[in-house]
């Protein structure tokens, strides 16, 4: 596996750890959980694209990343609507006007967990 791919995976795992840790905090920051869930999914998808030398630019749009994968993300296709939903947390969760709550954060974590599981499978990771 390429070094840069491994770096994307490490960054994705960092976001996953932060989201999980924040979820267990006494007073969770729901917006932060959503942001890090989205970032985990995004970075895992970028790891696959990196590994296959597919350019992706600077984007937080998970559906765009899936479409850029030239069939690599077929297992994520059933999650298309969820990917679109999770994409909104890449930016909106960090600014006033959009507030998450416990249910929204749990939904974001669930979607990110599915993306993480499926992409790790694509990359042949345990």
Secondary structure, DSSP 8 states (H G I E B T S, - for coil): --HHHHHHHHHHHHHHHHHHHHHTSTT--HHHHHHHHHHHHHHHHHHHHHHTT----S---HHHHHHHTTTTTGGGGGGHHHHHHHHGGGTGGGSTT----HHHHHHHHHHHHHHHHHHHHHTT--
